[in-house]
């Protein structure tokens, strides 16, 4: 089966002469959960904006469902690839939470009971019940971020691109976003998260694409990439603290590739039970 997104030797040059992408090639399959990581200026957001036509390649090509993005406008591509901006103010424009979420479905012809059910279900999923009539700018920053995700969820695209979704979130908000990503992924959607939050990456992503200076430094399973210390250091990225702790405890037979606190708890419990035998 063809990939949902295919990037072929893509270069992108911003005027007057700033090269943001340098020959990037990759394939993204339907149903993947991917983290795009790397330091600021590495090309992550520039690359992601090519997935739904917000940016077009200077050279090379991007295919979405086999169709060259240069031949389609962003409105059409957004039905397949939904993009959630890092700053919610760049995305929100309606006067109520309900209207913000309803805008996309209305735009593709959804009306009446079907529209209302879609909007209310989405509001419930992101934890914004009770805020239907609230002006989006009266929400706190974390809830505004959830609203921008909800407005894309209501369109039910095949691919979600989430730019720094945990920024400004408290612990509850981070857990809500993580649960949303996992739920969308479990339903078969591809979720691509641009983030500096390595704990979040460890929790939700199955694959990491590590970028620096407009190129892909590494691309592979999350557990494997977080063990590649030399490559991570070259991009000034540190693994999650729990993974660093696991490496420090490896001399006590704790696996080095632990990603979450739950995995650590299981490893320690197993070690203690083994010592009692």
RACORUR-V366222 format. One line per field, one symbol per residue. ss: DSSP state (@ for helix, = for strand, . for the rest). phi: phi as a letter, one per 30 degrees, with the letter a starting at -180 (. if undefined). burial: I if it has 16 or more other ideal C-beta (glycine too) atoms within 10 Angstrom, else O. A space follows every 50 residues. Layout:
ss = ???
phi = ???
burial = ???
This chain:
ss = ....==========...===========....=====......@@@@@.. ........======..==@@@..@@@@...====...@@@......@@@@ @@@@@@@....@@@@@@@@@@@@@@..........@@@..@@@@@@@@@@ @@@.....=====.......@@@@@@@@@@@@@@@@...=====...@@@ @@@@..======..=======@@@@...@@@@@@......@@@@@@@@.@ @@........@@@@@@@@@@@@@@@@.
phi = .dddbbcbhdcbbdddacdcbbidbabbcdjdcbccbkdeidjddedddd dbiebcddbibbcchicdddcbddeddddcbcccddcdddcdbdcbeedd ddedeedcjdbhddddddddddeddcicejcecddedcddeddddddddd ddeddhddbcccchdcdicdeddddddeddeddddddjddbcccaccddd eddcccbccccahibcdaaaeeddddcdddddddchccdeedddddddcd dcidedcdcbddddddddddddddddd
burial = OOIIIIIIOIOIOOOOOOOIIIOIOOOIOOOIIIIIIIOOOIIIIIIIII IIIIIOIOOIIIIIIOOOIOOIOOOOIIIIIIIIIIOIOOIIOOOOIIII IIOIIOOOOIOOOOIOOIIOOIIOIIIIOOIOOIOIOOIOOIIIIIIIII IIIIIOIIIIIIIIIIIIIOOOIIOIIIOIIOOIIOOOIIIIIIIOIIII IIIIIOIIIIIIIIOIIIOOOIIOIIIIOOOIOOIOIOIIOIIIOIIOIO OOOIIOIIIOOOIIOOIOOOOOOOOOO
